[in-house]
Amino acid sequence: MKNSSFWSGVGAAGCLFALNLGCGGTTEAPEGISLESTSQSVIVGSRRQAETWSSSGTTAGAVFNEGGGEGQSVGGFQVNEVIHYPSVLFTDADQIKFQLAAPYGGGRAEIWADAVGSGTKVGTVDLTAATGADWNTFTTRTVTITKLSGTRSLYLKGVATGGDWLFKLDWFELHNSGGTTTPPPSGTVPVKVTNKCPFNLNVLLTGVNSISLERDSSGNPIYRNLASGQTYTYNTPGNYPAGRVSAYRTLPSPTSPRELEKAEFTLENNGSQLIHYNLTYVDHVGLPMAISTAGANNCVQVQCNKTASAMQSAIDTGCPDGLRYSMGGGTICLAPRSFCLDGEYASDSRRGTICTRLDSEIARCASKYPGQCNPGTAKTPQVYACSPPFFDQSAKWCAALNRGMVDAPDSTTVSQYYNTGKPYNQYAKWVHQQCGAVYAFAYDDYPMAANQAGFFTCSGGTQLNVTFCPAG
């Protein structure tokens, strides 16, 4: 969790909170300025981080992920080796941009759709000269490709190199170079919401106090129904605190008001457009998601790259303590922070076990580190939520207790997390097993060097992309 004066604290909504900025409704274009269609390169889908390759279809024991670029990149790519990226949107794309690095030229890879050899070879990416003196000086190469439609697998096959590796790969994007698009109204940031789930979703964008950005003449929120593969773009004010895109399979009602899944963000414009975002499952898990941004710096993608069916299977068979509930027309796995603190579950007998699970470790923490670990009256629910007393102000001890790491609270040895034989937050372990580096509890980013979760700020931001079920 971002722990700075920007953020108001830990609440039930997740890890992103309101900035002390004005919140408006829809923004209209200033008088005297017409909005005309312009021809420009339009990104298709969202930026794909290279390290998200699939082991299925990738040459076994070949490429590997390492530091560099936007967090991580792919190294070790050699001639005749193949890298596979599933579920890449090709519709209307006529270019692919690759972010590459190598201290020598000569690297070349074929780009295939569907399969290598039997699929469609759409182009070739090459690096004609060194990008710098080391492997971490990147440049963007743009390749014209054969236009295809639909969502397909993308494969890279190494065919030539000027040294041991072809190149280091940081990310790629598909573009429509002649796409016609209407510029967003001045002072707004497009928030593009895409549904790749194999079912319809009703989506809603809200801000402070859950007020909908789009409302009808009576002030009622407008839900946008997206079929599988459909996209809707909101023109969101550049200063927009506590933004949330909520997704429902069935529209909410007074007796069932909660969403199936949500993505959270904050937009801030104080001379430079900033987009603050992360991927959080601190309340529950309902759908896999991806969030990405376009802009100048640190505009990275974070995702839970599971299919909707795989996620549902994981919820049905592995949700810790069986905390499965119906929300937003689907079945979710509820976080213990919600289960232990929300009044609607007060009569559930499982509270006696789940909501006292960490009590002995809290007491041991206070005894082992007097003057440092000072929980006071806080018990297990406050650790799950990283909430007052004490745990809202102590990322270190909240993270240590959730992970069963009281004896090594600052450790960055991730293999030890949830694996010390001590009580821990079972939901948090399960979330990381499903989705990797995302927030499973509020201070899941402590210590930052462990890379268990990430809070991102895209500067010079021009667009935010939210995709539900990025792998279909």
C-alpha positions, 0 to 999 in steps of 0.5 A, spaced: 500 500 500 502 506 498 503 509 505 504 517 504 500 523 505 496 522 499 492 517 502 487 517 507 488 510 510 486 503 510 478 502 508 474 496 506 474 499 499 481 496 498 488 499 497 487 506 493 484 512 496 481 519 495 486 525 494 484 531 497 482 534 490 476 536 487 471 531 484 467 533 478 462 529 473 463 529 466 467 534 463 465 538 456 469 541 451 470 548 452 466 553 447 469 554 441 473 548 440 470 542 436 472 535 437 474 532 430 476 525 428 484 525 427 488 519 424 493 517 429 496 510 432 491 507 436 493 502 441 490 495 440 488 492 447 493 494 452 501 493 453 503 486 454 509 485 459 514 480 456 515 477 462 508 474 462 510 469 457 506 462 457 510 456 459 505 452 454 508 453 447 515 456 450 521 452 449 522 449 455 528 451 459 530 457 454 528 464 456 527 467 463 525 473 466 530 478 470 530 485 472 531 491 467 526 495 463 519 496 466 520 492 472 522 485 469 524 483 462 525 477 458 533 474 457 536 468 454 532 468 447 536 464 442 536 462 435 530 456 434 527 458 441 520 460 441 516 464 446 508 464 447 504 469 449 496 467 449 490 471 448 493 477 444 488 482 441 489 482 433 483 486 431 485 492 426 492 492 428 497 493 423 503 494 427 507 491 433 512 495 437 517 492 441 521 494 447 528 491 446 535 491 448 542 488 446 549 491 446 550 488 439 546 488 433 543 482 429 538 479 433 532 477 429 525 473 430 519 471 426 512 473 429 507 468 428 499 468 430 496 461 432 502 457 431 509 457 429 509 454 422 502 452 421 499 459 423 500 465 420 507 469 420 505 476 420 512 479 420 519 479 423 522 484 428 530 485 428 535 489 431 540 492 426 545 495 431 546 495 439 542 499 443 547 501 448 553 498 452 549 494 456 543 489 456 538 495 459 538 500 454 532 499 451 529 502 444 523 501 441 522 497 434 516 498 430 514 492 425 508 492 420 504 486 420 499 482 416 492 484 419 488 479 422 482 479 427 480 476 433 484 474 439 490 469 438 496 466 440 502 470 439 509 467 438 516 469 437 521 464 434 528 466 434 532 466 427 538 470 428 543 473 433 549 477 433 551 474 439 549 469 445 542 472 445 537 475 440 536 481 444 532 482 451 525 484 451 521 488 455 514 489 452 510 489 446 504 493 443 499 492 437 497 498 434 492 501 428 497 506 425 491 509 421 486 508 426 481 514 426 479 516 433 476 522 436 480 526 441 478 525 449 475 532 451 480 537 454 482 535 461 480 528 461 483 521 461 480 516 457 478 510 461 478 504 457 474 498 460 474 491 456 470 485 457 474 478 455 470 474 460 466 469 456 459 472 458 456 479 459 458 484 464 455 490 466 460 496 468 460 502 472 465 507 473 464 511 480 468 516 484 468 519 491 462 517 495 461 512 490 458 517 485 457 514 478 461 518 473 455 517 468 448 518 470 441 519 467 436 525 467 434 523 474 441 522 477 441 514 476 447 511 475 448 508 468 451 501 467 454 499 460 453 492 458 459 489 455 458 483 451 465 478 451 470 482 447 466 489 447 470 495 450 467 502 453 471 508 454 469 513 459 472 520 459 474 521 466 476 528 469 484 529 470 483 530 477 478 524 479 480 521 486 477 514 489 476 512 482 473 505 481 470 500 475 465 495 478 463 489 474 457 485 475 454 479 471 447 481 474 445 488 476 445 490 483 439 490 487 438 493 495 438 485 497 445 484 493 448 491 492 456 488 491 460 488 485 463 481 482 469 485 481 472 492 481 479 495 479 481 502 483 485 508 481 486 515 482 487 521 477 491 527 479 493 533 475 497 538 478 501 540 471 502 533 469 497 528 469 498 522 474 495 515 474 495 512 480 493 504 480 494 497 483 491 490 482 488 489 489 484 483 492 484 485 499 476 484 499 475 478 495 476 475 489 471 474 483 474 475 476 481 475 474 483 483 471 489 486 468 490 494 469 495 498 464 496 505 462 499 509 457 504 515 458 511 517 459 514 514 465 512 507 469 506 506 465 506 498 466 501 493 466 499 489 472 495 483 471 492 476 474 492 472 468 488 466 469 482 465 464 475 466 467 474 458 468 480 457 471 479 462 476 472 460 478 475 453 479 480 455 484 474 459 487 470 453 487 475 448 490 480 452 493 477 458 497 480 458 504 476 456 509 470 455 504 468 463 504 464 462 498 459 467 497 454 470 491 456 477 489 454 481 483 451 475 479 457 470 480 461 466 486 467 470 490 472 468 495 471 472 501 477 475 504 478 474 512 478 481 513 471 482 510 468 476 513 471 478 520 469 485 520 463 486 516 456 485 520 453 481 515 457 475 517 457 476 525 453 470 526 457 465 522 460 460 527 466 459 523 468 466 526 470 463 532 476 460 528 478 464 522 477 471 526 482 468 532 487 465 528 493 470 529 491 472 536 497 467 539 502 470 534 500 477 535 501 476 543 508 473 541 510 479 537 508 484 542 512 479 547 518 478 543 519 486 540 517 490 546 516 497 544 516 495 537 510 491 536 505 494 540 498 491 538 494 494 544 487 491 544 488 489 536 487 482 534 486 477 528 481 482 524 485 488 525 491 484 522 487 482 516 485 489 515 491 492 517 487 497 521 487 501 528 489 500 533 497 500 531 496 496 524 494 501 520 501 505 522 505 499 521 506 496 515 512 492 517 508 488 523 502 487 519 505 484 513 509 480 518 503 477 522 499 476 515 505 472 512 507 468 519 514 472 519 514 474 526 521 472 527 524 475 520 519 481 519 524 484 514 525 478 510 525 479 502 526 471 502 519 470 499 519 462 499 519 463 507 512 467 506 506 463 509 511 457 510 514 458 517 510 453 521 506 459 524 499 461 523 498 466 517 493 469 513 491 463 508 487 467 504 493 471 502 497 465 500 492 463 496 491 469 492 498 470 491 498 462 488 493 464 483 495 471 481 502 472 483 504 480 485 498 483 487 495 486 493 492 480 498 492 485 504 493 492 505 500 492 506 502 487 502 508 491 498 512 491 505 518 490 504 518 493 497 524 489 495 520 483 495 516 485 489 509 481 492 505 487 490 506 494 486 503 500 487 504 504 480 504 511 478 504 513 471 506 520 469 504 523 463 498 519 463 494 519 457 490 513 458 488 507 463 486 500 461 482 495 465 480 488 462 476 483 466 478 476 464 485 478 460 486 471 458 479 470 456 
